[in-house]
Amino acid sequence: MAVKFTPPPVGTFSKRMAIYAVPVNVTADGGTDETPATLVTNAWVSIESLSSQETWLAKVQQDKTSHIIRMLYQPGINAKMYGTWNGRTFNFTNVVDVDERHVELKINAAEVTP
């Protein structure tokens, strides 16, 4: 039996984030080139800060997650990537395909502070 797709409420994904992959290419001289490649330029996302209790629990578990980012499913997004929004950078620490339905991604992320 197929599961019916229910779109998220209007306004759920209200921010536009650019998502980057950092491929490691070996150069001719044996060094590495880690130039970011833009994977998605305008992904509609929601960004939620963790509560103080969730932040404390993450620290106890030695997890650096500070935010939860949600977006519609897009193949290829993984924990080796990062996203930028409004001058802020978020390193992805874990990416989950919610309910394995290929509808929504839940991304644990750690905000990079300058």
MODELLER restraints for C-alpha pairs under 7 A, 6 or more apart:
rsr = mdl.restraints
at = mdl.atoms
rsr.add(forms.Gaussian(group=physical.xy_distance, feature=features.Distance(at['CA:12:A'], at['CA:46:A']), mean=6.37, stdev=0.5))
rsr.add(forms.Gaussian(group=physical.xy_distance, feature=features.Distance(at['CA:13:A'], at['CA:44:A']), mean=5.23, stdev=0.5))
rsr.add(forms.Gaussian(group=physical.xy_distance, feature=features.Distance(at['CA:13:A'], at['CA:45:A']), mean=4.38, stdev=0.5))
rsr.add(forms.Gaussian(group=physical.xy_distance, feature=features.Distance(at['CA:13:A'], at['CA:46:A']), mean=4.68, stdev=0.5))
rsr.add(forms.Gaussian(group=physical.xy_distance, feature=features.Distance(at['CA:13:A'], at['CA:71:A']), mean=6.71, stdev=0.5))
rsr.add(forms.Gaussian(group=physical.xy_distance, feature=features.Distance(at['CA:14:A'], at['CA:44:A']), mean=6.25, stdev=0.5))
rsr.add(forms.Gaussian(group=physical.xy_distance, feature=features.Distance(at['CA:14:A'], at['CA:45:A']), mean=6.15, stdev=0.5))
rsr.add(forms.Gaussian(group=physical.xy_distance, feature=features.Distance(at['CA:14:A'], at['CA:46:A']), mean=6.10, stdev=0.5))
rsr.add(forms.Gaussian(group=physical.xy_distance, feature=features.Distance(at['CA:15:A'], at['CA:44:A']), mean=5.53, stdev=0.5))
rsr.add(forms.Gaussian(group=physical.xy_distance, feature=features.Distance(at['CA:15:A'], at['CA:45:A']), mean=5.24, stdev=0.5))
rsr.add(forms.Gaussian(group=physical.xy_distance, feature=features.Distance(at['CA:15:A'], at['CA:46:A']), mean=6.07, stdev=0.5))
rsr.add(forms.Gaussian(group=physical.xy_distance, feature=features.Distance(at['CA:16:A'], at['CA:42:A']), mean=5.13, stdev=0.5))
rsr.add(forms.Gaussian(group=physical.xy_distance, feature=features.Distance(at['CA:16:A'], at['CA:43:A']), mean=5.30, stdev=0.5))
rsr.add(forms.Gaussian(group=physical.xy_distance, feature=features.Distance(at['CA:16:A'], at['CA:44:A']), mean=4.71, stdev=0.5))
rsr.add(forms.Gaussian(group=physical.xy_distance, feature=features.Distance(at['CA:16:A'], at['CA:45:A']), mean=6.12, stdev=0.5))
rsr.add(forms.Gaussian(group=physical.xy_distance, feature=features.Distance(at['CA:16:A'], at['CA:85:A']), mean=6.70, stdev=0.5))
rsr.add(forms.Gaussian(group=physical.xy_distance, feature=features.Distance(at['CA:17:A'], at['CA:41:A']), mean=6.84, stdev=0.5))
rsr.add(forms.Gaussian(group=physical.xy_distance, feature=features.Distance(at['CA:17:A'], at['CA:42:A']), mean=5.37, stdev=0.5))
rsr.add(forms.Gaussian(group=physical.xy_distance, feature=features.Distance(at['CA:17:A'], at['CA:43:A']), mean=5.12, stdev=0.5))
rsr.add(forms.Gaussian(group=physical.xy_distance, feature=features.Distance(at['CA:17:A'], at['CA:44:A']), mean=6.44, stdev=0.5))
rsr.add(forms.Gaussian(group=physical.xy_distance, feature=features.Distance(at['CA:17:A'], at['CA:45:A']), mean=6.66, stdev=0.5))
rsr.add(forms.Gaussian(group=physical.xy_distance, feature=features.Distance(at['CA:17:A'], at['CA:83:A']), mean=6.22, stdev=0.5))
rsr.add(forms.Gaussian(group=physical.xy_distance, feature=features.Distance(at['CA:17:A'], at['CA:84:A']), mean=5.59, stdev=0.5))
rsr.add(forms.Gaussian(group=physical.xy_distance, feature=features.Distance(at['CA:17:A'], at['CA:85:A']), mean=4.93, stdev=0.5))
rsr.add(forms.Gaussian(group=physical.xy_distance, feature=features.Distance(at['CA:18:A'], at['CA:40:A']), mean=5.54, stdev=0.5))
rsr.add(forms.Gaussian(group=physical.xy_distance, feature=features.Distance(at['CA:18:A'], at['CA:41:A']), mean=4.39, stdev=0.5))
rsr.add(forms.Gaussian(group=physical.xy_distance, feature=features.Distance(at['CA:18:A'], at['CA:42:A']), mean=5.41, stdev=0.5))
rsr.add(forms.Gaussian(group=physical.xy_distance, feature=features.Distance(at['CA:18:A'], at['CA:43:A']), mean=6.29, stdev=0.5))
rsr.add(forms.Gaussian(group=physical.xy_distance, feature=features.Distance(at['CA:18:A'], at['CA:83:A']), mean=5.42, stdev=0.5))
rsr.add(forms.Gaussian(group=physical.xy_distance, feature=features.Distance(at['CA:18:A'], at['CA:84:A']), mean=5.36, stdev=0.5))
rsr.add(forms.Gaussian(group=physical.xy_distance, feature=features.Distance(at['CA:18:A'], at['CA:85:A']), mean=6.78, stdev=0.5))
rsr.add(forms.Gaussian(group=physical.xy_distance, feature=features.Distance(at['CA:19:A'], at['CA:38:A']), mean=6.16, stdev=0.5))
rsr.add(forms.Gaussian(group=physical.xy_distance, feature=features.Distance(at['CA:19:A'], at['CA:39:A']), mean=5.57, stdev=0.5))
rsr.add(forms.Gaussian(group=physical.xy_distance, feature=features.Distance(at['CA:19:A'], at['CA:40:A']), mean=5.04, stdev=0.5))
rsr.add(forms.Gaussian(group=physical.xy_distance, feature=features.Distance(at['CA:19:A'], at['CA:41:A']), mean=6.42, stdev=0.5))
rsr.add(forms.Gaussian(group=physical.xy_distance, feature=features.Distance(at['CA:19:A'], at['CA:82:A']), mean=5.82, stdev=0.5))
rsr.add(forms.Gaussian(group=physical.xy_distance, feature=features.Distance(at['CA:19:A'], at['CA:83:A']), mean=4.28, stdev=0.5))
rsr.add(forms.Gaussian(group=physical.xy_distance, feature=features.Distance(at['CA:19:A'], at['CA:84:A']), mean=6.63, stdev=0.5))
rsr.add(forms.Gaussian(group=physical.xy_distance, feature=features.Distance(at['CA:20:A'], at['CA:36:A']), mean=6.05, stdev=0.5))
rsr.add(forms.Gaussian(group=physical.xy_distance, feature=features.Distance(at['CA:20:A'], at['CA:37:A']), mean=5.52, stdev=0.5))
rsr.add(forms.Gaussian(group=physical.xy_distance, feature=features.Distance(at['CA:20:A'], at['CA:38:A']), mean=4.52, stdev=0.5))
rsr.add(forms.Gaussian(group=physical.xy_distance, feature=features.Distance(at['CA:20:A'], at['CA:39:A']), mean=5.19, stdev=0.5))
rsr.add(forms.Gaussian(group=physical.xy_distance, feature=features.Distance(at['CA:20:A'], at['CA:40:A']), mean=6.98, stdev=0.5))
rsr.add(forms.Gaussian(group=physical.xy_distance, feature=features.Distance(at['CA:20:A'], at['CA:81:A']), mean=5.71, stdev=0.5))
rsr.add(forms.Gaussian(group=physical.xy_distance, feature=features.Distance(at['CA:20:A'], at['CA:82:A']), mean=5.49, stdev=0.5))
rsr.add(forms.Gaussian(group=physical.xy_distance, feature=features.Distance(at['CA:20:A'], at['CA:83:A']), mean=6.04, stdev=0.5))
rsr.add(forms.Gaussian(group=physical.xy_distance, feature=features.Distance(at['CA:21:A'], at['CA:36:A']), mean=5.70, stdev=0.5))
rsr.add(forms.Gaussian(group=physical.xy_distance, feature=features.Distance(at['CA:21:A'], at['CA:37:A']), mean=5.26, stdev=0.5))
rsr.add(forms.Gaussian(group=physical.xy_distance, feature=features.Distance(at['CA:21:A'], at['CA:38:A']), mean=6.41, stdev=0.5))
rsr.add(forms.Gaussian(group=physical.xy_distance, feature=features.Distance(at['CA:21:A'], at['CA:39:A']), mean=6.30, stdev=0.5))
rsr.add(forms.Gaussian(group=physical.xy_distance, feature=features.Distance(at['CA:21:A'], at['CA:80:A']), mean=6.98, stdev=0.5))
rsr.add(forms.Gaussian(group=physical.xy_distance, feature=features.Distance(at['CA:21:A'], at['CA:81:A']), mean=4.81, stdev=0.5))
rsr.add(forms.Gaussian(group=physical.xy_distance, feature=features.Distance(at['CA:21:A'], at['CA:82:A']), mean=6.85, stdev=0.5))
rsr.add(forms.Gaussian(group=physical.xy_distance, feature=features.Distance(at['CA:22:A'], at['CA:34:A']), mean=5.83, stdev=0.5))
rsr.add(forms.Gaussian(group=physical.xy_distance, feature=features.Distance(at['CA:22:A'], at['CA:35:A']), mean=6.24, stdev=0.5))
rsr.add(forms.Gaussian(group=physical.xy_distance, feature=features.Distance(at['CA:22:A'], at['CA:36:A']), mean=4.52, stdev=0.5))
rsr.add(forms.Gaussian(group=physical.xy_distance, feature=features.Distance(at['CA:22:A'], at['CA:37:A']), mean=6.11, stdev=0.5))
rsr.add(forms.Gaussian(group=physical.xy_distance, feature=features.Distance(at['CA:22:A'], at['CA:81:A']), mean=6.60, stdev=0.5))
rsr.add(forms.Gaussian(group=physical.xy_distance, feature=features.Distance(at['CA:23:A'], at['CA:34:A']), mean=5.78, stdev=0.5))
rsr.add(forms.Gaussian(group=physical.xy_distance, feature=features.Distance(at['CA:23:A'], at['CA:35:A']), mean=6.92, stdev=0.5))
rsr.add(forms.Gaussian(group=physical.xy_distance, feature=features.Distance(at['CA:23:A'], at['CA:36:A']), mean=6.77, stdev=0.5))
rsr.add(forms.Gaussian(group=physical.xy_distance, feature=features.Distance(at['CA:24:A'], at['CA:32:A']), mean=6.25, stdev=0.5))
rsr.add(forms.Gaussian(group=physical.xy_distance, feature=features.Distance(at['CA:24:A'], at['CA:33:A']), mean=5.78, stdev=0.5))
rsr.add(forms.Gaussian(group=physical.xy_distance, feature=features.Distance(at['CA:24:A'], at['CA:34:A']), mean=4.88, stdev=0.5))
rsr.add(forms.Gaussian(group=physical.xy_distance, feature=features.Distance(at['CA:25:A'], at['CA:32:A']), mean=5.48, stdev=0.5))
rsr.add(forms.Gaussian(group=physical.xy_distance, feature=features.Distance(at['CA:25:A'], at['CA:33:A']), mean=5.09, stdev=0.5))
rsr.add(forms.Gaussian(group=physical.xy_distance, feature=features.Distance(at['CA:25:A'], at['CA:34:A']), mean=6.52, stdev=0.5))
rsr.add(forms.Gaussian(group=physical.xy_distance, feature=features.Distance(at['CA:26:A'], at['CA:32:A']), mean=4.52, stdev=0.5))
rsr.add(forms.Gaussian(group=physical.xy_distance, feature=features.Distance(at['CA:26:A'], at['CA:33:A']), mean=6.26, stdev=0.5))
rsr.add(forms.Gaussian(group=physical.xy_distance, feature=features.Distance(at['CA:27:A'], at['CA:33:A']), mean=6.49, stdev=0.5))
rsr.add(forms.Gaussian(group=physical.xy_distance, feature=features.Distance(at['CA:44:A'], at['CA:71:A']), mean=6.25, stdev=0.5))
rsr.add(forms.Gaussian(group=physical.xy_distance, feature=features.Distance(at['CA:45:A'], at['CA:69:A']), mean=6.52, stdev=0.5))
rsr.add(forms.Gaussian(group=physical.xy_distance, feature=features.Distance(at['CA:45:A'], at['CA:70:A']), mean=5.48, stdev=0.5))
rsr.add(forms.Gaussian(group=physical.xy_distance, feature=features.Distance(at['CA:45:A'], at['CA:71:A']), mean=4.60, stdev=0.5))
rsr.add(forms.Gaussian(group=physical.xy_distance, feature=features.Distance(at['CA:46:A'], at['CA:69:A']), mean=5.57, stdev=0.5))
rsr.add(forms.Gaussian(group=physical.xy_distance, feature=features.Distance(at['CA:46:A'], at['CA:70:A']), mean=5.21, stdev=0.5))
rsr.add(forms.Gaussian(group=physical.xy_distance, feature=features.Distance(at['CA:46:A'], at['CA:71:A']), mean=6.64, stdev=0.5))
rsr.add(forms.Gaussian(group=physical.xy_distance, feature=features.Distance(at['CA:47:A'], at['CA:67:A']), mean=6.63, stdev=0.5))
rsr.add(forms.Gaussian(group=physical.xy_distance, feature=features.Distance(at['CA:47:A'], at['CA:68:A']), mean=5.84, stdev=0.5))
rsr.add(forms.Gaussian(group=physical.xy_distance, feature=features.Distance(at['CA:47:A'], at['CA:69:A']), mean=4.57, stdev=0.5))
rsr.add(forms.Gaussian(group=physical.xy_distance, feature=features.Distance(at['CA:47:A'], at['CA:70:A']), mean=6.67, stdev=0.5))
rsr.add(forms.Gaussian(group=physical.xy_distance, feature=features.Distance(at['CA:48:A'], at['CA:67:A']), mean=5.42, stdev=0.5))
rsr.add(forms.Gaussian(group=physical.xy_distance, feature=features.Distance(at['CA:48:A'], at['CA:68:A']), mean=5.13, stdev=0.5))
rsr.add(forms.Gaussian(group=physical.xy_distance, feature=features.Distance(at['CA:48:A'], at['CA:69:A']), mean=6.37, stdev=0.5))
rsr.add(forms.Gaussian(group=physical.xy_distance, feature=features.Distance(at['CA:49:A'], at['CA:66:A']), mean=6.17, stdev=0.5))
rsr.add(forms.Gaussian(group=physical.xy_distance, feature=features.Distance(at['CA:49:A'], at['CA:67:A']), mean=4.45, stdev=0.5))
rsr.add(forms.Gaussian(group=physical.xy_distance, feature=features.Distance(at['CA:49:A'], at['CA:68:A']), mean=6.48, stdev=0.5))
rsr.add(forms.Gaussian(group=physical.xy_distance, feature=features.Distance(at['CA:50:A'], at['CA:66:A']), mean=5.69, stdev=0.5))
rsr.add(forms.Gaussian(group=physical.xy_distance, feature=features.Distance(at['CA:50:A'], at['CA:67:A']), mean=5.46, stdev=0.5))
rsr.add(forms.Gaussian(group=physical.xy_distance, feature=features.Distance(at['CA:55:A'], at['CA:66:A']), mean=6.57, stdev=0.5))
rsr.add(forms.Gaussian(group=physical.xy_distance, feature=features.Distance(at['CA:58:A'], at['CA:64:A']), mean=6.61, stdev=0.5))
rsr.add(forms.Gaussian(group=physical.xy_distance, feature=features.Distance(at['CA:58:A'], at['CA:65:A']), mean=6.60, stdev=0.5))
rsr.add(forms.Gaussian(group=physical.xy_distance, feature=features.Distance(at['CA:64:A'], at['CA:110:A']), mean=5.66, stdev=0.5))
rsr.add(forms.Gaussian(group=physical.xy_distance, feature=features.Distance(at['CA:65:A'], at['CA:93:A']), mean=6.87, stdev=0.5))
rsr.add(forms.Gaussian(group=physical.xy_distance, feature=features.Distance(at['CA:65:A'], at['CA:108:A']), mean=5.76, stdev=0.5))
rsr.add(forms.Gaussian(group=physical.xy_distance, feature=features.Distance(at['CA:65:A'], at['CA:109:A']), mean=5.04, stdev=0.5))
rsr.add(forms.Gaussian(group=physical.xy_distance, feature=features.Distance(at['CA:65:A'], at['CA:110:A']), mean=4.57, stdev=0.5))
rsr.add(forms.Gaussian(group=physical.xy_distance, feature=features.Distance(at['CA:66:A'], at['CA:109:A']), mean=6.11, stdev=0.5))
rsr.add(forms.Gaussian(group=physical.xy_distance, feature=features.Distance(at['CA:66:A'], at['CA:110:A']), mean=4.92, stdev=0.5))
rsr.add(forms.Gaussian(group=physical.xy_distance, feature=features.Distance(at['CA:66:A'], at['CA:111:A']), mean=6.31, stdev=0.5))
rsr.add(forms.Gaussian(group=physical.xy_distance, feature=features.Distance(at['CA:67:A'], at['CA:108:A']), mean=6.17, stdev=0.5))
rsr.add(forms.Gaussian(group=physical.xy_distance, feature=features.Distance(at['CA:67:A'], at['CA:109:A']), mean=5.29, stdev=0.5))
rsr.add(forms.Gaussian(group=physical.xy_distance, feature=features.Distance(at['CA:67:A'], at['CA:110:A']), mean=6.26, stdev=0.5))
rsr.add(forms.Gaussian(group=physical.xy_distance, feature=features.Distance(at['CA:68:A'], at['CA:106:A']), mean=6.82, stdev=0.5))
rsr.add(forms.Gaussian(group=physical.xy_distance, feature=features.Distance(at['CA:68:A'], at['CA:107:A']), mean=5.69, stdev=0.5))
rsr.add(forms.Gaussian(group=physical.xy_distance, feature=features.Distance(at['CA:68:A'], at['CA:108:A']), mean=4.87, stdev=0.5))
rsr.add(forms.Gaussian(group=physical.xy_distance, feature=features.Distance(at['CA:68:A'], at['CA:109:A']), mean=6.10, stdev=0.5))
rsr.add(forms.Gaussian(group=physical.xy_distance, feature=features.Distance(at['CA:69:A'], at['CA:106:A']), mean=5.93, stdev=0.5))
rsr.add(forms.Gaussian(group=physical.xy_distance, feature=features.Distance(at['CA:69:A'], at['CA:107:A']), mean=4.93, stdev=0.5))
rsr.add(forms.Gaussian(group=physical.xy_distance, feature=features.Distance(at['CA:69:A'], at['CA:108:A']), mean=6.40, stdev=0.5))
rsr.add(forms.Gaussian(group=physical.xy_distance, feature=features.Distance(at['CA:70:A'], at['CA:104:A']), mean=7.00, stdev=0.5))
rsr.add(forms.Gaussian(group=physical.xy_distance, feature=features.Distance(at['CA:70:A'], at['CA:105:A']), mean=5.63, stdev=0.5))
rsr.add(forms.Gaussian(group=physical.xy_distance, feature=features.Distance(at['CA:70:A'], at['CA:106:A']), mean=4.71, stdev=0.5))
rsr.add(forms.Gaussian(group=physical.xy_distance, feature=features.Distance(at['CA:70:A'], at['CA:107:A']), mean=6.09, stdev=0.5))
rsr.add(forms.Gaussian(group=physical.xy_distance, feature=features.Distance(at['CA:71:A'], at['CA:104:A']), mean=5.72, stdev=0.5))
rsr.add(forms.Gaussian(group=physical.xy_distance, feature=features.Distance(at['CA:71:A'], at['CA:105:A']), mean=5.37, stdev=0.5))
rsr.add(forms.Gaussian(group=physical.xy_distance, feature=features.Distance(at['CA:71:A'], at['CA:106:A']), mean=6.89, stdev=0.5))
rsr.add(forms.Gaussian(group=physical.xy_distance, feature=features.Distance(at['CA:72:A'], at['CA:103:A']), mean=5.77, stdev=0.5))
rsr.add(forms.Gaussian(group=physical.xy_distance, feature=features.Distance(at['CA:72:A'], at['CA:104:A']), mean=4.32, stdev=0.5))
rsr.add(forms.Gaussian(group=physical.xy_distance, feature=features.Distance(at['CA:72:A'], at['CA:105:A']), mean=5.98, stdev=0.5))
rsr.add(forms.Gaussian(group=physical.xy_distance, feature=features.Distance(at['CA:73:A'], at['CA:102:A']), mean=5.41, stdev=0.5))
rsr.add(forms.Gaussian(group=physical.xy_distance, feature=features.Distance(at['CA:73:A'], at['CA:103:A']), mean=4.83, stdev=0.5))
rsr.add(forms.Gaussian(group=physical.xy_distance, feature=features.Distance(at['CA:73:A'], at['CA:104:A']), mean=4.40, stdev=0.5))
rsr.add(forms.Gaussian(group=physical.xy_distance, feature=features.Distance(at['CA:73:A'], at['CA:105:A']), mean=5.20, stdev=0.5))
rsr.add(forms.Gaussian(group=physical.xy_distance, feature=features.Distance(at['CA:78:A'], at['CA:95:A']), mean=5.70, stdev=0.5))
rsr.add(forms.Gaussian(group=physical.xy_distance, feature=features.Distance(at['CA:79:A'], at['CA:92:A']), mean=4.86, stdev=0.5))
rsr.add(forms.Gaussian(group=physical.xy_distance, feature=features.Distance(at['CA:79:A'], at['CA:93:A']), mean=5.02, stdev=0.5))
rsr.add(forms.Gaussian(group=physical.xy_distance, feature=features.Distance(at['CA:79:A'], at['CA:94:A']), mean=4.97, stdev=0.5))
rsr.add(forms.Gaussian(group=physical.xy_distance, feature=features.Distance(at['CA:79:A'], at['CA:95:A']), mean=5.80, stdev=0.5))
rsr.add(forms.Gaussian(group=physical.xy_distance, feature=features.Distance(at['CA:80:A'], at['CA:92:A']), mean=6.52, stdev=0.5))
rsr.add(forms.Gaussian(group=physical.xy_distance, feature=features.Distance(at['CA:81:A'], at['CA:91:A']), mean=6.50, stdev=0.5))
rsr.add(forms.Gaussian(group=physical.xy_distance, feature=features.Distance(at['CA:81:A'], at['CA:92:A']), mean=5.73, stdev=0.5))
rsr.add(forms.Gaussian(group=physical.xy_distance, feature=features.Distance(at['CA:82:A'], at['CA:90:A']), mean=5.54, stdev=0.5))
rsr.add(forms.Gaussian(group=physical.xy_distance, feature=features.Distance(at['CA:82:A'], at['CA:91:A']), mean=4.36, stdev=0.5))
rsr.add(forms.Gaussian(group=physical.xy_distance, feature=features.Distance(at['CA:82:A'], at['CA:92:A']), mean=5.29, stdev=0.5))
rsr.add(forms.Gaussian(group=physical.xy_distance, feature=features.Distance(at['CA:83:A'], at['CA:89:A']), mean=5.82, stdev=0.5))
rsr.add(forms.Gaussian(group=physical.xy_distance, feature=features.Distance(at['CA:83:A'], at['CA:90:A']), mean=5.25, stdev=0.5))
rsr.add(forms.Gaussian(group=physical.xy_distance, feature=features.Distance(at['CA:83:A'], at['CA:91:A']), mean=6.61, stdev=0.5))
rsr.add(forms.Gaussian(group=physical.xy_distance, feature=features.Distance(at['CA:84:A'], at['CA:90:A']), mean=6.22, stdev=0.5))
rsr.add(forms.Gaussian(group=physical.xy_distance, feature=features.Distance(at['CA:89:A'], at['CA:111:A']), mean=5.83, stdev=0.5))
rsr.add(forms.Gaussian(group=physical.xy_distance, feature=features.Distance(at['CA:89:A'], at['CA:112:A']), mean=5.51, stdev=0.5))
rsr.add(forms.Gaussian(group=physical.xy_distance, feature=features.Distance(at['CA:90:A'], at['CA:109:A']), mean=5.66, stdev=0.5))
rsr.add(forms.Gaussian(group=physical.xy_distance, feature=features.Distance(at['CA:90:A'], at['CA:110:A']), mean=5.40, stdev=0.5))
rsr.add(forms.Gaussian(group=physical.xy_distance, feature=features.Distance(at['CA:90:A'], at['CA:111:A']), mean=4.34, stdev=0.5))
rsr.add(forms.Gaussian(group=physical.xy_distance, feature=features.Distance(at['CA:90:A'], at['CA:112:A']), mean=5.87, stdev=0.5))
rsr.add(forms.Gaussian(group=physical.xy_distance, feature=features.Distance(at['CA:91:A'], at['CA:109:A']), mean=5.33, stdev=0.5))
rsr.add(forms.Gaussian(group=physical.xy_distance, feature=features.Distance(at['CA:91:A'], at['CA:110:A']), mean=5.22, stdev=0.5))
rsr.add(forms.Gaussian(group=physical.xy_distance, feature=features.Distance(at['CA:91:A'], at['CA:111:A']), mean=6.30, stdev=0.5))
rsr.add(forms.Gaussian(group=physical.xy_distance, feature=features.Distance(at['CA:91:A'], at['CA:112:A']), mean=6.94, stdev=0.5))
rsr.add(forms.Gaussian(group=physical.xy_distance, feature=features.Distance(at['CA:92:A'], at['CA:107:A']), mean=6.54, stdev=0.5))
rsr.add(forms.Gaussian(group=physical.xy_distance, feature=features.Distance(at['CA:92:A'], at['CA:108:A']), mean=5.96, stdev=0.5))
rsr.add(forms.Gaussian(group=physical.xy_distance, feature=features.Distance(at['CA:92:A'], at['CA:109:A']), mean=4.33, stdev=0.5))
rsr.add(forms.Gaussian(group=physical.xy_distance, feature=features.Distance(at['CA:92:A'], at['CA:110:A']), mean=6.50, stdev=0.5))
rsr.add(forms.Gaussian(group=physical.xy_distance, feature=features.Distance(at['CA:93:A'], at['CA:108:A']), mean=5.46, stdev=0.5))
rsr.add(forms.Gaussian(group=physical.xy_distance, feature=features.Distance(at['CA:93:A'], at['CA:109:A']), mean=5.24, stdev=0.5))
rsr.add(forms.Gaussian(group=physical.xy_distance, feature=features.Distance(at['CA:93:A'], at['CA:110:A']), mean=6.87, stdev=0.5))
rsr.add(forms.Gaussian(group=physical.xy_distance, feature=features.Distance(at['CA:94:A'], at['CA:107:A']), mean=5.71, stdev=0.5))
rsr.add(forms.Gaussian(group=physical.xy_distance, feature=features.Distance(at['CA:94:A'], at['CA:108:A']), mean=5.06, stdev=0.5))
rsr.add(forms.Gaussian(group=physical.xy_distance, feature=features.Distance(at['CA:95:A'], at['CA:105:A']), mean=6.69, stdev=0.5))
rsr.add(forms.Gaussian(group=physical.xy_distance, feature=features.Distance(at['CA:95:A'], at['CA:106:A']), mean=5.90, stdev=0.5))
rsr.add(forms.Gaussian(group=physical.xy_distance, feature=features.Distance(at['CA:95:A'], at['CA:107:A']), mean=4.48, stdev=0.5))
rsr.add(forms.Gaussian(group=physical.xy_distance, feature=features.Distance(at['CA:95:A'], at['CA:108:A']), mean=6.42, stdev=0.5))
rsr.add(forms.Gaussian(group=physical.xy_distance, feature=features.Distance(at['CA:96:A'], at['CA:105:A']), mean=5.58, stdev=0.5))
rsr.add(forms.Gaussian(group=physical.xy_distance, feature=features.Distance(at['CA:96:A'], at['CA:106:A']), mean=5.16, stdev=0.5))
rsr.add(forms.Gaussian(group=physical.xy_distance, feature=features.Distance(at['CA:96:A'], at['CA:107:A']), mean=6.30, stdev=0.5))
rsr.add(forms.Gaussian(group=physical.xy_distance, feature=features.Distance(at['CA:97:A'], at['CA:104:A']), mean=6.11, stdev=0.5))
rsr.add(forms.Gaussian(group=physical.xy_distance, feature=features.Distance(at['CA:97:A'], at['CA:105:A']), mean=4.77, stdev=0.5))
rsr.add(forms.Gaussian(group=physical.xy_distance, feature=features.Distance(at['CA:97:A'], at['CA:106:A']), mean=6.57, stdev=0.5))
rsr.add(forms.Gaussian(group=physical.xy_distance, feature=features.Distance(at['CA:98:A'], at['CA:104:A']), mean=5.66, stdev=0.5))
rsr.add(forms.Gaussian(group=physical.xy_distance, feature=features.Distance(at['CA:98:A'], at['CA:105:A']), mean=5.77, stdev=0.5))
rsr.add(forms.Gaussian(group=physical.xy_distance, feature=features.Distance(at['CA:98:A'], at['CA:106:A']), mean=6.46, stdev=0.5))
